[in-house]
């Protein structure tokens, strides 16, 4: 069958197997239609989902759940509500037809219609359903694309906003430093000239202290704008954290718990150690202000090799990750979105400049790293800093351990009309070490059996196209290869096997879909039993 031709899956629900005889006969030469049968009307939804039905044929009068019940069940489930349902009935009463369509049936056929008409209606309803699915998938894809575009546009707008703020604050800081130099220089000059009263000197010292505060503010602005000169050097971030441990403890309330987790063998990075120290101290101060006295401050340092899940928002290189996390009050989404903006703060007036996080952001970005802020109201805040691993240390690459497959000497014949199923099964059994033969139908398999070729096990589908059935194949195997085991497989219920003739108790069936583990175990179990019974 051409790969571009759609394949329709038809589910038949009828309490009498005679319905399967009639419909299967009409569909047996149709490569584009796959028929599934089950008598359990109460399981209609699960069955339809299992076989990915494109049309459901259901008998009207059945014990337990009847055709109307099946329609209601299918329509009530979001996964099956649009699957076309064709109601089959021996009654041609117009009022029943009206009730059928009112309940949600797509078609109504009186038993038994001409097989050509039934096939044409099934193809029509299935094609319409497939087209609807494709349309819905296209709409979903379009909506997702629009949402992704909106997110990208928002991120671009935010990046442009941050860049504009950075340029503005950088320029302001530059000019501000000039102003501070003028003020501070003149105040110092006045002190040097002398002849100033003690009271005036006190005022000058206060003014100079203000200049110093302004200088620190300007440094923070330059750090945010990524324009301060950095003196990068090869440092071990873990050592930086250990060295500043005592200082962090003095900053926090004595009742605060500090948890430190610094990975052994932490990689080095090229960074300005003093600026990194300042950033970490600022983050610790922010954490202190967000927590109650009995909170917990966590300090972590870990190697993050390329491909690590934590780097999904960072990059594809090796990084050293430093984290300062607290159990404080956390931030609302609106606050989190503005946290890196300069001068933005939720602290009371006089208790913060709003430049701590913005300075950290600028420093990390200028150092070639990334900073990620996560926060949950009532839970706490985490700030992760990712710094590039120094090129002076190579990543250790571990070679994967390959476990050889155990091999066997048996020969297995795989009989399966679905090419992709057959191919995967053949490849699996070959990987397990078996010698594998294959046939696309029972007729071709029969030729191999008659050839006298030694075969240890035949693994065959139950329902296949062609003049030769799987039961006929199994009889031929018993006659010509009496030492060969037979393992049936089917996507239908086991009851399908009894339709073509009752098999003896020694028949083995493996239900589709099967896993490699289950298939391998079943084959080994049969082959270990030696000569098959009968």
Secondary structure, DSSP 4 states (H G I P E B T S, - for coil): --TTS--EEEEEE-SSTHHHHHHHHHHTT-TTEEEEEES-GGGHHHHHHHTT-SEEEEESS-SSS-HHHHHHHHHHSTTTTTSEEEEEES---HHHHHHHHHHT-SEEEESS--HHHHHHHHHHHHHHHHHHHHHHHHHHHHHHHHHHHHHHHHHHHHHHHHHHHHHHHHHHHHHHHHHHHHHHHHHHHHHHH----HHHHHHHHHHHHHHHHHHHHHHHHHHHTT-SPP--EEEEHHHHHHHTHHHHHHHS-TT-EEEEEE-TTPPEEEE-HHHHHHHHHHHHHHHHHHS-TT-EEEEEEEEE-TT-GGGGGT-SS-EEEEEEEE-S----HHHHHHTTSTT---SPTTS--S-HHHHHHHHHHHTT-EEEEEEETTTEEEEEEEEEPPTTSPPP-PPPPPPPPP----EEEEE-S-HHHHHHHHHHHHHTT-EEEEESSHHHHHHHHHTT---SEEEEESS-SSSS-HHHHHHHHHHH-TT-EEEEEESS-THHHHHT-PPPTT-EEEESS--HHHHHHHHHHHHHT-SPP-
